[in-house]
Amino acid sequence: MRRRIHAQLNKGEQLHALRSWLWFGGDGVLRQKQEEAQQEVVRCLNVVTNVVVVSNTVYAQLALQRQQAAGQPVLPEHLAQLSPARFAHLNRLGRYSFQLPADVLVNGLRPLRPLP
């Protein structure tokens, strides 16, 4: 029971870390004095956080499906280590292009890296 609670706490902390990482412009401080403006900032952070979580979930599901299709088992221990709040692979600063590159699949997703 203690291990399960600790695992859930870790996932919650990962979500907090993601939100802190995404909120880099204001150093985590609400600088607007009006409540409406503060709520707008928080809602935008919620939207961006949700986009990251959904994107990570979609790609994790694709990776698991590919692993199963290759005949490799997906064990419950592996699933327990997954978190949709990871962000080390994201680039929040830099150049963004909204032109779809040629390697984007028909379904709009980038291909996964090859299995080891």
C-alpha positions in Angstrom: 0.0 0.0 0.0 2.8 2.4 0.9 4.6 1.7 -2.4 1.4 2.4 -4.4 0.8 5.7 -2.6 4.5 6.6 -3.1 4.2 5.9 -6.9 1.0 8.1 -7.1 2.8 10.9 -5.3 5.7 10.7 -7.7 3.3 11.0 -10.6 1.7 14.0 -9.0 5.1 15.6 -8.5 6.0 14.9 -12.1 2.9 16.8 -13.2 3.9 19.7 -11.0 7.4 19.6 -12.4 6.0 19.7 -16.0 3.8 22.7 -15.1 6.7 24.5 -13.6 8.9 23.7 -16.6 6.2 25.0 -19.0 5.7 28.2 -17.0 9.1 29.7 -17.8 8.1 33.3 -18.9 7.0 34.6 -15.5 9.2 32.6 -13.2 6.1 30.9 -11.8 4.7 34.2 -10.6 1.3 35.6 -11.5 2.2 39.2 -12.4 -1.3 40.3 -13.4 -3.3 42.2 -10.8 -6.8 41.5 -12.3 -8.3 38.2 -11.4 -9.6 37.6 -15.0 -6.0 38.0 -16.3 -4.7 35.6 -13.7 -7.3 33.1 -14.6 -6.5 33.4 -18.3 -2.8 32.7 -17.6 -3.7 29.6 -15.5 -6.1 28.3 -18.1 -3.5 28.7 -20.8 -1.0 26.7 -18.6 -3.7 24.0 -18.2 -4.2 23.8 -22.0 -0.5 23.5 -22.7 -0.1 20.9 -19.9 -3.0 18.9 -21.3 -1.5 19.0 -24.8 1.8 17.6 -23.5 0.0 14.9 -21.5 -2.2 13.8 -24.5 0.7 13.8 -26.9 2.9 11.7 -24.5 0.0 9.3 -24.0 -0.6 8.8 -27.7 3.1 8.1 -28.4 3.4 5.8 -25.4 0.4 3.8 -26.6 2.0 3.6 -30.1 5.3 2.4 -28.6 3.5 -0.3 -26.5 1.5 -1.5 -29.5 4.7 -1.7 -31.5 6.4 -3.7 -28.7 3.5 -6.1 -28.6 3.5 -6.5 -32.4 7.2 -7.3 -32.3 6.4 -10.2 -29.8 7.8 -8.5 -26.8 5.6 -8.7 -23.7 4.3 -5.6 -22.0 4.5 -6.3 -18.3 2.6 -4.5 -15.5 5.9 -3.4 -14.0 6.7 -1.5 -17.3 3.3 0.2 -17.3 3.7 1.3 -13.7 6.8 3.2 -14.7 5.1 5.2 -17.4 4.1 8.8 -16.8 2.4 11.1 -19.3 4.1 14.1 -17.6 7.6 13.6 -18.9 9.1 16.5 -20.7 12.8 16.0 -21.3 12.1 15.3 -25.0 10.3 18.6 -25.5 11.8 21.8 -26.8 10.1 24.8 -25.2 12.6 27.3 -26.6 13.8 27.5 -30.1 12.5 27.4 -33.6 9.1 26.0 -34.4 7.8 25.1 -37.9 4.2 24.5 -38.6 5.0 23.0 -42.0 4.5 19.2 -41.9 7.8 17.5 -42.7 7.8 14.6 -45.1 8.4 12.0 -42.3 5.0 12.7 -40.7 2.8 9.7 -41.2 -0.7 9.8 -42.7 -2.2 10.0 -39.2 -0.2 13.1 -38.4 2.2 11.4 -36.0 6.0 11.3 -36.4 7.4 7.8 -36.7 8.8 6.1 -33.6 12.5 5.3 -33.2 13.5 1.8 -34.2 13.3 -0.9 -31.6 16.7 -1.8 -30.1 
